[in-house]
Amino acid sequence: MKALIIGNGGREHAIAWKLAQEPRITHIYVAPGNGGTASLERAENLALTDSDALLQFARNNDIGLTFVGSEAWLVDGIVDRFQAAGLNIFGPHQAAAMLEGSKRFAKAFMQKYGVKTAAYQSFDQAEQALAYLKTCPYPTVVKASGLAAGKGVIICQNQAEAEKAVRDIMLKNRFGAAGTEIVIEEFLEGFEVSILSLCDGKNIVPLKSAKDHKTIGEYNQGENTGGMGVVAPHPSFTPTQYQAFIDDIMLPTLRGIQAEQLQFAGIIFFGLMVNERGVFLLEYNMRLGDPETQAVLALMQSSLLDAVLACIDGKLADIELQWSPKHAVCLVAASGGYPNEYAVGLPISGVEKASCFAQVFIAGAKKVDNGFLSSGGRVLNVVALGDDLGKARTQAYSALEKIQFERMVYRKDIGEIPS
């Protein structure tokens, strides 16, 4: 079987790395891919970024499975088009993808089907949003409703900050078209949990829990990013809290998917907040998270191909996933200035040395004759496993120390064990 992966980040490198372990996969194409996917055996990148060209390539090259990595393709309806052409593709239909594509739509869905979530109001006019800010409790959270690459969430401590956030998003177009609508949401204290899950429309099967670190600086300081590091499984998520997630969030979501007749063979990523009041859903993502995927797939001992095909065939209930008992730590190395302006074209050294200690996934870098050059804000990921979190953390940082590029930044508190 030949596989096609659509996307270009560390997540897509991890998916390709996992699928490359399958004897049944004869070749992997990644569009457009990156320097990491270009370096894999039995894999090659495609300079294709148009859905028509991708569909034609899949038809002409007998692609047995297409795996959609990034959310924009799903919201654009690529799954509907591939399935209409009789091609196997992993991901939700366009209507289901709107659970990520519109936070306004997602919050209305949660409310309709009794999914436990924060109180909210949604707005498509800045004047109405600004008027609401005069009476809402603080802190509050202002979110761009559309796709903003994980960066469209602003926590506001007071009315002045909230008004600035609304103006930046809706009037100054800080997040482009993603900000034509906004959601203003109750601020929840607690700790966040990421749960990636498989779904075939009839069943949802959670993968290992994970703890993401979203801000650029240590201890939740600085701007939100697409994610600066992950540990898995989540060290603070208890069995009781997991059961609350099942009862209050996962099962109501499944009932909603079935009631709305949403076509689905793909991923649901539940972004949770846990506190003394229970487990709340912050958001849905309808694809694998980045960098959660890199840590979670490193722990998966089961066949990813089997799981994906079971989703497509509606037979997810027949799959029992197997996991390593170890802990995973994923570190993200970014280019100085990210998540704002940053330099590209920076030579990267030490990747081969680091690979002796951990798995290195390339995110924003391209392959050249003598190594890699940076091409994005999040440049690469280092993933290490250990018998406990402390050992995994030590191994990951030991590997990352082997890698160098100009103005490299990374968080030094990923996987830190509280004293």
N, C-alpha and C positions, 0 to 999 in steps of 0.2 A: 504493500500500500504506500502511495505517495501522499504526503501531508503538506498543507499550506497554512502558515501562520501569518496573521495580519497584524502588524504592529512593529515598533522599533525600539522598545525599552528593555530594561532589565528583566521585566516580567516575561517578555517574549523570548529572551535568551534562556530564561529558566524553563519555559514551556518546551522550547526546542531541545534543550539539554535533557529533559525528562523523556520526551518522546523519542529521542535518539537512542535511548536504552532499549527500545522495543525492537525485537528481531523482525516483527512484521512490517515495520516502517522501513521502506527501501530508500527513500529520499525525502528530505524536508526542504521546502522553499519558504523563505521568510520575506514578506513584503511590507516595508522596504528593508527591515532588519537593521543590524548594526555590526560593529566590529567583532562582537562576541559570536553572533550567529554565523558570520562569515568564516569564523575559525573552527566551527564544529565539523567533524567528519560527517559525510552524507548530508550536508546542508549547504545551501547557497542562498544568497540574497537576490531579490528581484527589485528592479527600479520601477515598481508599479505602485501608484498611489491613487488610482482611479477605479471605482467600483466596476465600471464596464470592462476595463482591461483585466481586472482580477477575475471577473466572471468568465471572460473569454479564455484566459489562461487556464483556469480550472477545467473548463470544458475540453480544451485542446490537449491537455497533458494528463488526463485520466487521474485527477486528484481525488483520492478516496475520502479525505477528511480535510475540511477547512476549520481552523480554530481562530476565532476572533479575539484578539487581545484587548484592543482599546475600545472605550465606550462610544466614541464619536461614530464609528462605523455601525454600531448596533442601533443607535438613535437614527441614523440615516437610512436604516432598513435593509442592510446588506443581507441579513439572514433571510428575509422574505424573498429577495431576488434569487438567491442561490437555491432555496428550496423550490421556488417556482420552476427553476431550470432542472430540477431533479437531482441536485447535488447535496451531499452530506455536509452539513455545517453545524458547528457547535456555538450556540448563543441564542438568546431570546429573540422573538419577533419584535418588530418596531414598536408595536403597542405595549408590549411588556417592558421594553427598554426605557420607556418613558418614566418608569419608576425611578430611574436615575436621571433621565434627561430633563425632568421637571420636578424640582422639589415641591412646588405647589401641588402638582398632580399626586406625588408620593404622599404628602401629608394628608390630602383628602382621602386617599386610599386607606391609609392607616386609620384615620378617624372612622371611616365607613365600616371597616371590618374589625374594629376593636383591638388594633395593634397598640400596645402601650408605648406612648411617645410623649414628648413635651408639648405643652400648650403653644399655640401659634396663631398668627394672622398672616395673610398673604396680600400683596398689593401689586398693582400694575401702574399706579400713579404715584409719583414722588410726593405730591402734596398730601395725599391721604396717609402715606407712610409717616411723613414728618408730623402730621397731626396726632397720629397714634402714639408717637414717641413721647408726647407730653404727659401721657397717663400710664404707660406701661411700666412694670417693675424693672429695677436694675440690680445686677448686670442683666443685659439682654444680648441676644445673638442675631446678627443680621446676615442673611445668606442670599447670594445670587441664586435664582431658581434654576438657571440652566447649567450647562457643563462648563466648569472653570478649572479643570485639571487639578482638582483637590485644593484649590487656593481661594475659593469664593466664600469663605466663612470668616466673619469678623466678630470677635467678642468685644462688647462695648460696656465699659464700667459705668457710664453716665449718659445723660441725654445729649450732651455736646458731642461725645464720641459717636453715639448712634446716628445723630444727624449728619455728621461728616461721612460716616459709612454709607448712609442712604444716598447722599449727594454724589459721593465717589462712584458708587455702583450704578445708580440710575441716571444721573445727569452727566457725569464725566466719563462714563463707559469704561470704568476701570477693568471690568471683566468682559467687555464687548457685549455681544448679543445675549450672553448668559444673564446679564443684569437687567433685561427689560421687565422682568418680574422679580420680586424679592419675597422672602419669607422672614418674618421677625418672630423669633422663637424664644420661649422661656429658657433661661440659662440653668443648666443642671450641674451641680457639683458632683464629684465622684471620679471614677477612673474609667477610661475607655477600653473597649474590647472589640477586636475584629474577628468575625467568624465568616470565613468563606464556606460556601455550601454548594453542593450539586443539586440540580433540580431537573426533573423530567416532566413536570406539570402535574404529576400525581403524587410524587414523593419529594421531600427535601432531606438530603443527607449532609450534615455539617462536617467540615474538615476540622483540623486542629485549630484551637483558638490561638490568637496572636495579640501582642501588644505593640501598637505602632507608636512612633515618636514623631509628631507632625511638625513641630517648630524647628527653625534653623538652629536655635541655641539650646544649650543644656537647661534642664529643669524647666521646660515649657516657656522659655524666653524667646522673644523675637517673632518674626512673621511665620505664618503657616506655610508649609511646603507640601509637595506631593508625598512626603514621608522621608525621614532621615535615618530610620533604623527600626528593626523589629526583633522581638523575642517570641519564641513559640515553644511549647504552649504558654499561654498567659500565666504568669506566676501567681496572680492574685485572684483569679476567677475560680470560684468554688463550685463543687457539684450542685449545691443548692441554687446558686445563681444560674448555673447552666440549665437546670430544670425550669427555673423561672423564664429563661429565654425561650425554651421549648414551648411552654404553656402560654406565655403572654405575647410572644412575638412570632416565632416560627410557624406554629400551627394556625394562628389567625391569618398570617400572610398566605399560607398555602390555601386556606379556605377562600381568601380573596382572589387569588390567581384562578382557582377553579370556577368561582362564581362569575368572574369577568370573562371567562373562557380565553385567557391569555395563553397564546402558544409559546411553549417553553421547553427548550432542551439546552440548558446552560448553567450559568453560575448566578447565585444570589449572594452578595456580600452584605452581611448585616453589620452596620457600625453601631455599637452599643455604648450606653453610659450606665454605669452601675453605682448605686448609692444606697443609703439606708432605706429609701422608699421603694427600692426594687431595681429591676432591669428595664431600661428604656431603649427604644430604637431611635437613634439619631438620624440615620439615613440608610437607604438602599444603594448599593452599586450592583450593576447587572453584569459584572465581569470580574475576573480575578484582580485583587488589589496589588498595588506595587508600592512598597517592597514586600508586602505580606507573602505573596506567592513564592518569592525566592526562599524564604525560611520554611514555609509549609511544605512545598514540594521536596525540599531537602530531607524532610522527615517521612515522606510518604514512601512506604515499601510496596504498596500495591501498584498495579499497572494503571497509569493514567489513561492509556488508550482504552482499556476495558471499561473504565468508569465513564469516559466520554461516550463511547459507543452505546453503553447501557442507557445513558440519558437520551440519546438520539432515538433508540429503539423503544423507549418507554419502559425499560426493564431495570430501573435503578434499584428497585426493591430486592433484586437478586444479587446485588453487589455488597460484599462486606470488605470494607477498607482495612488495610493493615498499616500500622505505624511503628516507626522506631521509638523506643522508650527514651531516647536521648532528648536533649534540649538544643534548640537552634538559636543562634544570634546572627542577625544580618546587619551589617554596617554599610551606610551610604557615604561615599566620598563625592563631594560636590565641588563645583568651581566657585571660587570666591566671588561674591556678589549675588549668587543665587539666594532667594527666588526672584530677584530683580535682574539687573544687567550683569552679565558675566562674559568673560573672554572664552573664545573657542580656538581650536587649532593648537592646543597646548600638548607637547610631547609627554607621554606617560611611560614611566619606567617601573620595573619591578613586578609586573603582573605574573610572569612565570615563576619568580621566587615565591610570591604570595600563594600561588596555586599549589605549592608543596605543603602548605599549612591549612588551606581552606579552599572552598569553591569560589571562584571569582566570576561574577556575572557582569558583563558590560552593559551599560545603560545608554549613556550619551557619549560614545566614542566610535571612531571609524578605524578600520584596520589599514595600516600602511606597511610597506616592506619591512621596516625596522621596528614595528610594534603598533602602537595606537596613538591617535590624536584625539583630543577631546572635541566633542561636537554638541554637547548639551549641558544643562545645568547640573543634573544628577549624572555623574560621569560613570560610576561603577559601584558594584555591591560586593562585599565580602561576606560569605556565609560559612560559619563553623558550627560543628556539632560537639557536644560534650555530655558526659554522664550526668552533670548537673549544670545549672545556669552559669555558675562561676567559672567552670572549666571551659564551657563554650565561649564565654565572653573573653577569657584570657587568650584562647586560640584565635578568635576573630581579630582582636587588636594586634596580636603578634603578626598575623598575616598582613593586616593593613599597613603596619609600619614598614613593610618591604616595598610599598608602592609610593611613588612620588610623581607629582606634577605641580607646576607653578600655581600658587595660591589655592592649593587643595585644602578644603575644610571638611570637618566631620565632627559629629558629636562624640564626646568622650564619656557619656553617661549611659549609653545603651546597655541594657542588661545589668545595670548597677543594682546590687542587692542592698536594700535598706538595712542600716545597723540597728 
